[in-house]
Amino acid sequence: MGGLAEALDGVRVRATVPDGSAWGEMLGDEVRIGFAPGYYPAASEQGLQETLVALCRLLWAARVRADQAAVRAAGGEPVRRERLSRRDREYRQRFDDLVATGGSADGRVRILARGLSQWSVTADTRGLREDEFTARAAEAGAAFIRDLRERVLRLRLEIYLSAGQA
Amino acid sequence: MSFEELDNHVREISSIMFGEGYRELMGTGSPYPVGEELPKLQRMCYVEVPSLFQPFTLTPHPGSFDPMIKSLQKALDKLCYGSERDDPIYAEDGPYPANLDLFKMATAGDLIQDWVGSAAMAFKADFIDPFPALASNQFLIVSALKSALRAEQEVWAKMRDDIDAVAEAAVKCLDAMHRTCGGHEWRVALTVVSAGAGFLAAVPNLGTAAVAAAGAVAGGASLVASAIEVPEPPELTIQGSTVAGVFTSLYEAVKRVTEEVNSAEDRIARALRALADAVRADRAAYVANRPALADATARTVTGDDYLGYAS
């Protein structure tokens, strides 16, 4: 594992939703989330789900920016448009439709994203204290990241190793 | 990274490539491809990757040219008349101290002032007068030879930088490949292309300069060699969305470095051949004629063929 791998594995990002009601943190596959004091007990399930969707968007955008920054700091850059192969274009197209999901072990929190642009979160808060809920949300976040990695890898292999090399 | 650590870099590439390749095999989800592909992956990572870099570890160390360069610098000390003390091509190699021994020729010219006759005139015209120009031209040619060694030294030094940059880019590309969702590339500008640019730019003009300096001797013959163009440094790209893709990219890059080293060597060789042609074409501008007196014997030296008209 080289220096860039260590840098990417060590990328830590943090985001807070605009109204300050929720924050999240990602380090590798680990996720932590928390709420502003008094927010969780008062929030409706619908409102909570919307807040978590906003948090997912912000966290992932921060993660992509941080990854890009680490790559740029190591001298890399996104593949230039003119150098994109047919397979690169196919990968991008299929990536936009890629669905990744992750849920807590008990299924009370579930995250789903299509192409990392359309997000949805389902949350069942019944009978869960705030700390119990945030633990489950973090669990769902970690499961989502693992699922995404697996699906991206499979998509890559499917496209780039289907015939010949990329 | 540095070239001295190339072996370590290659081991790093092999190891990361194997790790990422294994991850890809596991990603296929089928035990059959794993069984079939694993030996191929091992071969690619631990046999083919080291083989790609192995020839570079056998190339000359740039420092090995230093003793030869120093030796030619000593020759330049001996040929320096003092009027041109700077190195004509590599300014940082000069200035050179004037060699007082060379001024003995001027003294010799004074000593034979009383010698008259055609032999005396010929001796003065053919040997005394052109001597400073000949020494200056030889100074130029030795400087060019030294610069050729500098150019060679640069080829191997820049090749080391380039192959090291390629190895480093491959490591980073492999590091990022499965840790990010998008594709990335690393660009490497090949510096070896510019190796010896100073030498290559100067050599075509050396013949002309020498003729101008020794015009009386060479009769102004043209020695202009055709210019040797140094192309723009090409830019290589290391990229790949799979281990096999990065390997292909790496293979192409290493191949290109080898080609550019060969081209740089070829340019230096062409310049040296042009230089040799220039010297051959106007030998008298660079090499003093052998005095006819050198063939005289004690019995013949005062005869008509030699000093016959001496007073």
Interface residues (C-beta under 8 A of the other chain):
Chain A: M1 G2 G3 L4 A5 L8 D9 V64 D67 Q68 V71 A74 G75 G76 E77 P78 V79 R80 R83 R87 D88 Y91 F95 L116 L148 R149 E150 V152 L153 R154 R156 L157 I159 Y160 L161 Q165 A166
Chain B: E12 I16 G19 R23 E24 G27 T28 G29 A169 V171 K172 C173 L174 D175 A176 H178 R179 T180 C181 G182 G183 H184 E185 W186 R187 T237 Q239 G240 S241 T242 A244 G245 F247 T248
